[in-house]
Amino acid sequence: MKGIPQQHLLQIQVDTLFVTSRSGRIMRCAGPDRAPAPRLHLALGASGAIVRVRDDIDPRIADEIETLAAREFPLTNPSASPRFSDEYRQLLEVDEPLTDHHFGVIHHLPHRTPWNGEVTLACHGTPEGEALVARIARDGMPDDLVDAGFVDLSHFWEPWCVALVEDKIASLAFAVRLGEKGAELGVNTLPAYRSRGLAAAVTAGWSAIPALQTRPLFYATHRDNTSSQRVIARLGLPFLGIRLQI
């Protein structure tokens, strides 16, 4: 959002991800998927590190991790890695080496991000979205969506936006995290419709939903998710920082 410093946006993004204790320890993930909480989440941007450690980690180990994080160099390169990545792994007694799936990139998703393609969208809270919900309630969830994990309408995490191809749902954008201060996007394009630019279109559509205009929006992904990184590049989303999750 205009006027919010980059590091403050990064702080909001981290705060949106987790429910934390008063001491700042991770208690659980904040999303509707009830995903297991990481032992460590480190976000690193142009003004330094923001670190969160799970609340069941030995306090001595947590203190050592936070001391190391305070010594991290600021990073502005999406391909860079934290200075003490291996030390964090060793402190947490993780035997396997870190891979690109442990690392990720964090981008700001501006409100009403422009997209020039011609794609039919139906979004939560619109007449088109209500008609789509009514159709699914009447006819059931399409098989390809069920195969993708969208078993019923409860898996359309609000607010959501979908791209339609020949009146069939081809790509979905939804709120994987929705907090008072920020919201993070999740995108799923069904296999038969990939490589058509639909993920970028539905991401832009999601960014324009009225209910989301009062909070910053974020798009984060793993380094090994090349399709999501293509969406980021197509939309020209501003880079905020990198992350390490263990």
ZIBEL-V112367 format. One record per pair of residues at least 12 apart in sequence whose ideal C-beta (glycine too) atoms are under 7 Angstrom apart, sorted by sequence separation. I is the first residue (numbers start at 1). J is the second residue. D is the distance in whole Angstrom. If there is no record, write none. Layout:
BEGIN
{{I,J,D} {I,J,D}}
END
This chain:
BEGIN
{{17,29,7} {18,30,6} {53,65,6} {72,84,7} {160,172,6} {161,173,5} {173,185,6} {174,186,5} {187,199,5} {17,30,6} {40,53,6} {85,98,6} {160,173,6} {219,232,6} {16,30,7} {51,65,7} {160,174,4} {173,187,5} {26,41,7} {39,54,5} {51,66,6} {172,187,7} {187,202,7} {38,54,7} {68,84,4} {159,175,6} {171,187,7} {172,188,5} {187,203,6} {203,219,7} {37,54,5} {136,153,6} {157,174,4} {158,175,6} {39,57,6} {51,69,4} {156,174,6} {157,175,5} {171,189,4} {185,203,6} {219,237,6} {18,37,7} {68,87,6} {157,176,7} {170,189,7} {171,190,7} {49,69,4} {68,88,7} {133,153,6} {170,190,6} {185,206,6} {81,103,6} {171,193,6} {49,72,4} {65,88,6} {170,193,4} {220,243,7} {17,41,7} {48,72,6} {145,169,6} {40,65,6} {26,52,5} {48,74,5} {65,91,6} {142,168,7} {14,41,7} {26,53,7} {42,69,6} {47,74,6} {64,91,6} {78,105,5} {142,169,7} {171,198,4} {24,52,7} {25,53,6} {26,54,5} {27,55,6} {44,72,6} {46,74,5} {165,193,6} {170,198,5} {171,199,6} {203,231,6} {14,43,5} {25,54,7} {26,55,6} {45,74,7} {173,202,4} {183,212,6} {25,55,4} {45,75,7} {46,76,5} {61,91,5} {132,162,7} {172,202,7} {173,203,5} {44,75,5} {171,202,5} {200,231,5} {204,235,6} {20,52,7} {173,205,7} {183,215,6} {185,217,7} {199,231,5} {203,235,6} {10,43,6} {173,206,4} {182,215,5} {185,218,7} {18,52,6} {21,55,6} {124,158,5} {125,159,6} {181,215,6} {182,216,5} {183,217,5} {184,218,5} {185,219,5} {200,234,4} {10,45,5} {124,159,4} {163,198,5} {200,235,6} {14,50,5} {124,160,5} {182,218,6} {184,220,6} {124,161,7} {197,234,7} {7,45,6} {14,52,6} {44,82,6} {123,161,4} {163,201,5} {6,45,6} {7,46,7} {11,50,6} {163,202,4} {6,46,6} {7,47,4} {10,50,6} {42,82,6} {121,161,6} {122,162,5} {148,188,6} {162,202,6} {121,162,7} {161,202,5} {187,228,7} {121,163,6} {122,164,6} {148,190,6} {120,163,7} {119,163,5} {120,164,4} {161,205,4} {187,231,7} {161,206,4} {144,190,5} {40,88,6} {161,209,6} {159,209,5} {40,92,6} {159,211,5} {39,92,5} {159,212,6} {43,106,6} {109,185,6} {119,198,6} {117,197,5} {121,201,7} {121,202,7} {119,201,4} {123,205,6} {117,201,5} {121,205,4} {125,209,7} {115,200,6} {124,209,7} {115,201,5} {123,209,6} {125,211,6} {115,204,4} {114,204,7} {113,204,5} {13,106,6} {113,207,4} {112,207,6} {10,106,7} {111,207,6} {112,208,5} {110,207,7} {109,207,5} {9,108,6} {111,213,5} {111,217,7} {108,216,7} {109,217,4} {109,218,6} {108,218,6} {109,219,5} {107,218,7} {106,218,7} {107,219,5} {107,220,7} {106,220,5} {105,220,7} {104,220,6} {105,221,6} {104,221,6} {104,222,5} {105,223,7} {104,223,6} {103,223,5} {101,222,5} {100,222,7} {113,235,6} {100,223,4} {101,224,5} {100,224,4} {32,157,5} {107,232,5} {109,237,6} {108,237,6} {107,237,4} {108,238,5} {107,238,6} {107,239,6} {108,240,5} {107,240,6} {105,239,7} {106,240,5} {106,241,5} {106,242,7} {105,242,6} {106,243,6} {104,242,7} {103,242,6} {104,243,5} {103,243,7} {103,244,6} {102,244,6} {102,245,6} {102,246,6} {31,176,5} {31,177,5} {30,177,6} {30,179,6} {94,246,6} {92,246,6} {88,244,7} {89,246,6} {88,246,6} {85,244,6} {17,177,6} {16,177,5} {78,239,6} {80,242,6} {82,244,5} {16,179,4} {15,179,7} {78,242,6} {16,181,6} {15,181,6} {16,182,4} {75,241,7} {16,183,7} {75,242,6} {16,184,6} {12,181,5} {13,182,6} {12,182,4} {13,184,7} {45,240,6} {45,241,3} {44,241,5} {43,241,5} {44,242,5} {43,243,5} {42,243,7} {41,243,7} {42,244,4} {12,216,6} {41,245,5} {13,218,5} {40,245,7} {40,246,5} {9,216,6} {38,245,4} {39,246,5} {38,246,6} {4,216,7} {1,216,5} {13,240,7} {10,240,5} {9,240,6} {10,241,5} {6,240,6}}
END
